[in-house]
Amino acid sequence: MLTLDLLQISIRRGEVCPRYIDPENEEFFAIAKSLIRIYNESVGRSREELSADLEDYLGTGTDFIFHRGLAKLLLDRCEFETESKIEPIELRRRIWEASARFHRESIGKAFNRTEVIQMILDEHPSDAEGIDQQMYADLKDQQILQTFRSCTPAWLLQRYNVSLAQAVLLRATSMEVTLDKQPVGKYREVFRKIKFFQLMHQVEGTSATGYTIRLNGPLSLFKSSQKYGMQMANFLPTLLHCEKWQLSAHLLWGKKKVERQFRLAPQQNLRPHTRLTGQWQPEEMTWLLDQFPKLESDWTISNDAEILDLGGRGIMIPDYVFEHVDGRRVYMEAFGFWRRTVAQSRLELLQEHGPENFILALSKDLFTGEEDYKDLPGEVYMFRSAPIAREILQVLEGRNT
């Protein structure tokens, strides 16, 4: 993702407007191609050598911000590692000890680096050049580029435009997304990703007409951290897979935290650089799919539940759906990994519009007292670290549905 110093924007009537580039521009295509070549040819070389090659190509000044932006996106696709036969810290310790010993044994004699190196070689066979290279191999500039995930110039230019929008959203305090009617799979992916990034949200609408989604959170969080803005920025590529949508965000911009607006729509022609990944669940939940079938009951488990509209005021995409051999279906949604304030608003919605055939799996960390859950139309199952398959089966078999 682009950093703010690489962001090219203009501000018009209080609205932040990124300066998107034309991905079809031949000059931009040539720049992207050259930078990709530099990175490909730098595999096996040090970060310092790569930086030197880039410095020669990129130049300085505001005229080259676009070049440096592309280079930053390519750098994000690199993996560097320390290469050294001897742990650099251990090697430096040996050098210091050998230097101290040389001083003790050679009083009045000028320090001789070659003799110190030879003392180390006598104890640990190697070569002098190798010691020089390995002594500071753990420094960032000396790390070796192990792998570079190459890409096409066209992909890089499209990624640049998306990254401009993401960099703006880093300063977002709230965001509203309007989704016109979409295929069910697109809806599911959007709401799964909202849950994955732990974005606090309110939803209005239905799957037949579309949804308005408001993503926000406590103001104190935004003043102290950009974490929430980062989550919104990371959510953006999923939204770009949809067909008809609008995005409007409130920002706190610049050092003085001036209120600004940001708008985005398909007309900006941004293209997603990620693939739709399907359903996501926390690691603590995924094992349930393996454990539940081992109970050999009359219930089956699936994590491919449909979207349930909650009176036009929200939706429910259950984590699991359980189906009995007689055709009964029970949905389960887990709240163990959400913030307490989100869970509370969710409870209020479920109390009013939740289906009867559902189980609310709630972490004990979020439990506030039985009074909060007595009016739920479904069942409440409490768990400590992760739902237990046998306990869930007991809840299912104890239902009167």
C-alpha positions as CSV (number, residue, x, y, z in Angstrom):
1,M,0.0,0.0,0.0
2,L,1.2,3.5,-0.7
3,T,2.4,5.7,2.2
4,L,1.1,9.2,2.5
5,D,4.3,10.8,1.3
6,L,3.7,9.1,-2.0
7,L,0.1,10.1,-2.3
8,Q,-0.9,12.5,-5.1
9,I,-4.2,14.2,-4.4
10,S,-6.0,17.5,-4.8
11,I,-8.7,18.9,-2.5
12,R,-11.8,20.4,-4.0
13,R,-14.5,21.9,-1.8
14,G,-13.5,19.8,1.2
15,E,-13.2,16.6,-0.8
16,V,-10.0,14.6,-1.2
17,C,-9.5,13.6,-4.8
18,P,-6.7,11.2,-5.7
19,R,-5.0,11.8,-9.0
20,Y,-5.6,8.4,-10.7
21,I,-3.5,7.6,-13.7
22,D,-4.5,6.2,-17.0
23,P,-3.4,2.5,-17.0
24,E,-3.4,2.5,-20.8
25,N,-0.7,5.3,-21.0
26,E,2.3,4.0,-22.9
27,E,4.8,6.1,-20.9
28,F,3.4,4.7,-17.6
29,F,3.5,1.2,-19.0
30,A,7.2,1.6,-19.9
31,I,8.1,2.9,-16.4
32,A,6.3,0.0,-14.8
33,K,8.0,-2.5,-17.1
34,S,11.5,-1.1,-16.3
35,L,10.9,-1.2,-12.5
36,I,9.6,-4.8,-12.7
37,R,12.8,-5.7,-14.6
38,I,15.0,-4.1,-11.9
39,Y,13.3,-6.1,-9.2
40,N,13.4,-9.3,-11.1
41,E,17.2,-8.9,-11.7
42,S,17.8,-8.1,-8.1
43,V,16.8,-11.5,-6.7
44,G,19.9,-12.8,-4.8
45,R,21.3,-9.3,-4.2
46,S,21.2,-7.1,-1.1
47,R,18.6,-4.5,-0.3
48,E,21.3,-1.9,-0.5
49,E,22.2,-2.9,-4.1
50,L,18.5,-2.8,-5.0
51,S,18.1,0.6,-3.5
52,A,21.1,1.9,-5.4
53,D,19.7,0.7,-8.7
54,L,16.3,2.3,-7.9
55,E,17.9,5.6,-6.9
56,D,19.6,5.8,-10.2
57,Y,16.3,5.2,-12.0
58,L,13.8,7.0,-9.9
59,G,15.5,10.4,-9.4
60,T,14.3,12.9,-6.8
61,G,11.6,15.6,-6.5
62,T,7.9,15.7,-6.9
63,D,8.0,14.8,-10.6
64,F,9.1,11.3,-9.6
65,I,6.4,10.6,-6.9
66,F,4.6,8.3,-9.3
67,H,7.8,6.3,-10.0
68,R,8.5,5.9,-6.3
69,G,4.9,4.9,-5.7
70,L,5.3,2.0,-8.2
71,A,8.6,1.0,-6.6
72,K,6.9,0.9,-3.2
73,L,4.2,-1.4,-4.4
74,L,6.8,-3.7,-5.9
75,L,8.8,-3.6,-2.7
76,D,5.7,-4.9,-0.9
77,R,6.0,-8.0,-3.1
78,C,9.6,-8.8,-2.0
79,E,10.9,-11.1,0.8
80,F,14.3,-10.4,2.3
81,E,16.3,-12.6,4.6
82,T,19.6,-12.5,6.4
83,E,22.2,-14.8,4.8
84,S,25.1,-15.7,7.0
85,K,26.8,-19.0,7.9
86,I,27.5,-17.6,11.3
87,E,24.9,-15.7,13.4
88,P,26.0,-12.1,12.9
89,I,25.6,-11.2,16.6
90,E,27.7,-14.3,17.5
91,L,30.3,-13.3,14.9
92,R,30.6,-9.7,16.3
93,R,31.0,-11.2,19.8
94,R,33.9,-13.3,18.6
95,I,35.5,-10.2,16.9
96,W,35.2,-8.1,20.0
97,E,36.7,-10.9,22.2
98,A,39.5,-11.5,19.7
99,S,40.2,-7.7,19.6
100,A,40.4,-7.5,23.4
101,R,42.7,-10.5,23.5
102,F,45.0,-8.9,20.9
103,H,45.2,-5.7,22.9
104,R,46.1,-7.7,26.1
105,E,48.7,-9.8,24.3
106,S,50.2,-7.0,22.1
107,I,50.8,-4.2,24.6
108,G,52.6,-1.3,22.8
109,K,51.9,-2.8,19.4
110,A,49.6,-1.1,16.9
111,F,46.3,-2.7,16.3
112,N,46.4,-5.0,13.3
113,R,43.0,-5.9,11.9
114,T,44.4,-8.7,9.8
115,E,45.9,-10.5,12.8
116,V,42.6,-10.2,14.7
117,I,40.7,-11.8,11.8
118,Q,43.3,-14.5,11.6
119,M,42.8,-15.3,15.3
120,I,39.1,-15.9,14.5
121,L,40.0,-18.0,11.4
122,D,42.3,-20.2,13.5
123,E,39.4,-21.0,15.8
124,H,36.6,-21.0,13.3
125,P,37.7,-21.9,9.7
126,S,36.3,-19.5,7.2
127,D,37.7,-16.8,5.0
128,A,38.4,-13.1,5.7
129,E,36.1,-11.9,3.0
130,G,33.3,-14.1,4.4
131,I,33.7,-12.6,7.8
132,D,33.5,-9.1,6.5
133,Q,30.3,-9.9,4.6
134,Q,28.7,-11.8,7.5
135,M,29.6,-9.4,10.4
136,Y,26.7,-7.1,9.7
137,A,24.5,-9.4,7.5
138,D,21.6,-8.8,9.8
139,L,21.4,-5.1,9.1
140,K,18.4,-4.2,6.9
141,D,20.5,-2.9,4.0
142,Q,22.5,-6.2,3.9
143,Q,19.6,-8.5,3.8
144,I,19.3,-10.5,0.6
145,L,16.3,-10.4,-1.7
146,Q,15.1,-14.0,-1.7
147,T,11.9,-13.9,-3.7
148,F,10.0,-11.3,-5.7
149,R,6.4,-12.0,-6.8
150,S,6.6,-10.6,-10.2
151,C,3.6,-9.1,-12.0
152,T,2.7,-7.5,-15.3
153,P,2.9,-3.7,-16.0
154,A,-0.8,-3.6,-16.5
155,W,-1.5,-5.2,-13.2
156,L,0.9,-2.8,-11.4
157,L,-0.7,0.3,-12.9
158,Q,-4.2,-0.9,-11.9
159,R,-2.8,-1.7,-8.4
160,Y,-1.4,1.8,-8.2
161,N,-4.9,3.4,-8.6
162,V,-6.4,1.1,-6.0
163,S,-3.6,1.9,-3.6
164,L,-4.2,5.7,-4.0
165,A,-7.8,5.1,-2.8
166,Q,-6.6,2.8,0.0
167,A,-4.1,5.4,1.2
168,V,-6.9,8.0,1.5
169,L,-9.0,5.6,3.5
170,L,-6.2,5.2,6.1
171,R,-7.5,8.5,7.5
172,A,-11.2,7.4,7.4
173,T,-13.3,7.7,10.6
174,S,-16.5,6.3,9.0
175,M,-17.6,5.0,5.7
176,E,-21.0,4.4,4.0
177,V,-21.4,1.9,1.2
178,T,-24.5,1.6,-0.9
179,L,-24.8,-1.7,-2.8
180,D,-27.4,-2.1,-5.5
181,K,-28.8,-5.5,-6.1
182,Q,-25.9,-8.0,-6.5
183,P,-25.6,-11.7,-7.0
184,V,-25.9,-13.5,-3.7
185,G,-22.2,-14.6,-3.8
186,K,-21.1,-11.0,-4.0
187,Y,-23.3,-10.1,-1.0
188,R,-21.9,-12.9,1.0
189,E,-18.3,-12.0,0.2
190,V,-18.8,-8.4,1.2
191,F,-20.3,-9.2,4.5
192,R,-17.8,-11.9,5.2
193,K,-15.0,-9.5,4.7
194,I,-16.7,-6.9,6.9
195,K,-16.7,-9.5,9.7
196,F,-13.1,-10.6,8.9
197,F,-11.8,-7.1,9.3
198,Q,-13.9,-6.6,12.4
199,L,-15.6,-3.5,11.1
200,M,-18.4,-2.2,13.2
201,H,-21.4,-1.8,11.0
202,Q,-25.1,-1.2,10.6
203,V,-27.0,-2.5,7.7
204,E,-30.3,-1.4,6.1
205,G,-32.1,-3.0,3.1
206,T,-32.7,-6.4,1.7
207,S,-31.0,-8.7,-0.7
208,A,-33.7,-8.0,-3.3
209,T,-33.3,-4.2,-3.2
210,G,-29.7,-3.8,-2.1
211,Y,-28.1,-2.6,1.1
212,T,-26.8,0.5,2.8
213,I,-23.9,-0.3,5.0
214,R,-22.5,2.1,7.6
215,L,-19.0,1.3,8.9
216,N,-17.9,3.3,11.9
217,G,-16.6,3.1,15.5
218,P,-15.8,5.0,18.7
219,L,-14.2,8.4,17.9
220,S,-11.4,7.8,20.5
221,L,-10.2,4.9,18.5
222,F,-9.6,7.1,15.5
223,K,-7.8,9.7,17.4
224,S,-5.3,7.3,18.9
225,S,-4.8,4.9,16.0
226,Q,-5.1,4.3,12.3
227,K,-5.9,0.7,12.8
228,Y,-9.6,1.1,11.9
229,G,-8.7,3.1,8.8
230,M,-6.3,0.4,7.8
231,Q,-9.2,-2.2,8.1
232,M,-11.4,0.0,5.8
233,A,-8.6,0.3,3.3
234,N,-8.1,-3.4,3.3
235,F,-11.8,-4.0,2.8
236,L,-11.9,-1.8,-0.4
237,P,-10.6,-4.5,-2.9
238,T,-13.5,-6.7,-2.0
239,L,-16.0,-3.9,-2.7
240,L,-14.4,-3.4,-6.2
241,H,-15.6,-6.9,-7.2
242,C,-19.2,-5.7,-7.0
243,E,-21.1,-4.3,-9.9
244,K,-23.2,-1.3,-8.7
245,W,-22.1,0.6,-5.6
246,Q,-21.2,3.9,-4.1
247,L,-18.7,4.7,-1.3
248,S,-18.6,7.8,0.9
249,A,-16.1,8.3,3.7
250,H,-15.5,10.9,6.4
251,L,-11.8,11.6,7.0
252,L,-9.6,13.4,9.5
253,W,-7.0,14.8,7.1
254,G,-3.5,16.1,7.7
255,K,-1.6,17.0,10.9
256,K,-4.5,19.3,12.0
257,K,-7.1,16.5,11.5
258,V,-9.3,18.6,9.3
259,E,-12.6,17.0,8.4
260,R,-12.7,16.0,4.7
261,Q,-14.8,13.8,2.4
262,F,-13.9,11.0,0.0
263,R,-16.1,9.5,-2.6
264,L,-15.7,6.5,-4.8
265,A,-17.8,4.7,-7.4
266,P,-17.4,2.4,-10.4
267,Q,-16.9,5.5,-12.6
268,Q,-13.4,5.8,-11.3
269,N,-12.7,2.5,-13.1
270,L,-10.7,0.9,-10.3
271,R,-10.0,-2.8,-10.7
272,P,-9.6,-5.3,-7.9
273,H,-6.1,-6.7,-7.5
274,T,-7.3,-9.6,-5.2
275,R,-9.4,-12.6,-5.8
276,L,-12.6,-13.4,-4.0
277,T,-11.5,-15.8,-1.3
278,G,-14.9,-17.3,-0.3
279,Q,-15.9,-17.8,3.3
280,W,-13.7,-16.8,6.1
281,Q,-13.8,-17.9,9.8
282,P,-11.5,-17.4,12.7
283,E,-9.0,-20.2,13.3
284,E,-10.7,-21.1,16.5
285,M,-13.9,-21.9,14.6
286,T,-12.6,-23.9,11.6
287,W,-12.0,-27.1,13.5
288,L,-15.7,-27.4,14.2
289,L,-16.3,-28.6,10.6
290,D,-14.0,-31.5,11.3
291,Q,-15.1,-32.4,14.8
292,F,-18.9,-32.2,14.5
293,P,-19.3,-35.0,11.8
294,K,-17.3,-37.4,14.1
295,L,-20.2,-37.4,16.6
296,E,-22.3,-39.4,14.0
297,S,-25.6,-37.8,14.9
298,D,-28.7,-37.1,12.9
299,W,-27.4,-33.6,12.2
300,T,-25.0,-32.4,9.5
301,I,-23.0,-29.2,9.5
302,S,-22.1,-26.8,6.7
303,N,-20.6,-23.3,6.5
304,D,-22.4,-22.3,3.4
305,A,-25.5,-20.7,4.8
306,E,-27.7,-18.3,2.9
307,I,-28.1,-14.6,3.8
308,L,-31.0,-14.0,6.3
309,D,-32.6,-10.5,6.2
310,L,-33.5,-9.1,9.6
311,G,-36.5,-6.9,9.0
312,G,-34.7,-4.6,6.6
313,R,-32.5,-3.4,9.4
314,G,-29.7,-5.8,9.0
315,I,-28.6,-9.2,7.8
316,M,-27.4,-12.4,9.2
317,I,-24.8,-14.6,7.5
318,P,-24.5,-17.6,9.9
319,D,-21.1,-19.1,10.5
320,Y,-22.8,-22.6,10.3
321,V,-26.0,-24.2,9.4
322,F,-27.1,-27.5,10.9
323,E,-29.6,-29.7,9.1
324,H,-31.5,-32.7,10.6
325,V,-32.4,-35.7,8.7
326,D,-36.1,-34.7,9.0
327,G,-35.3,-31.4,7.3
328,R,-35.1,-29.0,10.2
329,R,-32.4,-26.3,9.9
330,V,-30.7,-24.4,12.7
331,Y,-28.3,-21.5,12.1
332,M,-25.4,-20.5,14.3
333,E,-23.5,-17.2,14.6
334,A,-20.5,-16.8,16.8
335,F,-19.7,-13.5,18.6
336,G,-16.5,-14.5,20.3
337,F,-14.3,-12.4,18.1
338,W,-16.2,-9.1,18.0
339,R,-16.0,-6.0,20.2
340,R,-18.4,-5.9,23.1
341,T,-20.2,-2.8,21.7
342,V,-20.8,-4.5,18.4
343,A,-22.1,-7.6,20.1
344,Q,-24.5,-5.5,22.2
345,S,-26.0,-3.8,19.1
346,R,-26.2,-7.1,17.4
347,L,-28.1,-8.6,20.3
348,E,-30.7,-5.8,20.2
349,L,-31.3,-6.5,16.5
350,L,-31.6,-10.3,17.0
351,Q,-34.0,-9.8,19.9
352,E,-36.3,-7.9,17.6
353,H,-35.8,-9.6,14.2
354,G,-33.8,-12.7,14.7
355,P,-35.2,-16.1,13.5
356,E,-36.3,-18.7,16.0
357,N,-34.1,-21.4,14.5
358,F,-30.7,-20.0,15.4
359,I,-28.0,-20.4,18.1
360,L,-26.0,-17.5,19.3
361,A,-22.6,-18.8,20.2
362,L,-21.2,-16.2,22.6
363,S,-17.8,-15.9,24.2
364,K,-17.8,-15.7,27.9
365,D,-15.6,-12.7,27.6
366,L,-18.7,-10.9,26.1
367,F,-21.2,-12.2,28.6
368,T,-22.8,-9.4,30.5
369,G,-25.6,-11.2,32.4
370,E,-28.6,-13.3,31.5
371,E,-30.9,-10.3,31.4
372,D,-29.3,-9.3,28.1
373,Y,-30.2,-12.6,26.4
374,K,-33.5,-13.7,27.9
375,D,-35.6,-12.2,25.0
376,L,-33.7,-13.8,22.2
377,P,-36.0,-15.9,20.0
378,G,-33.2,-18.5,19.6
379,E,-30.8,-20.3,21.9
380,V,-27.6,-18.9,23.6
381,Y,-24.5,-21.1,23.8
382,M,-21.6,-19.9,25.9
383,F,-18.1,-21.0,25.2
384,R,-14.7,-20.1,26.6
385,S,-12.1,-20.3,23.8
386,A,-13.9,-22.1,21.0
387,P,-17.3,-23.8,20.5
388,I,-17.3,-27.5,21.5
389,A,-18.9,-29.9,19.0
390,R,-20.5,-32.2,21.6
391,E,-21.9,-29.2,23.5
392,I,-23.5,-27.8,20.4
393,L,-25.1,-31.1,19.6
394,Q,-26.6,-31.1,23.1
395,V,-28.1,-27.6,22.3
396,L,-29.5,-28.9,19.0
397,E,-31.1,-32.0,20.5
398,G,-32.5,-30.0,23.3
399,R,-34.4,-27.7,21.0
400,N,-38.2,-28.1,20.5
401,T,-38.1,-27.2,16.8
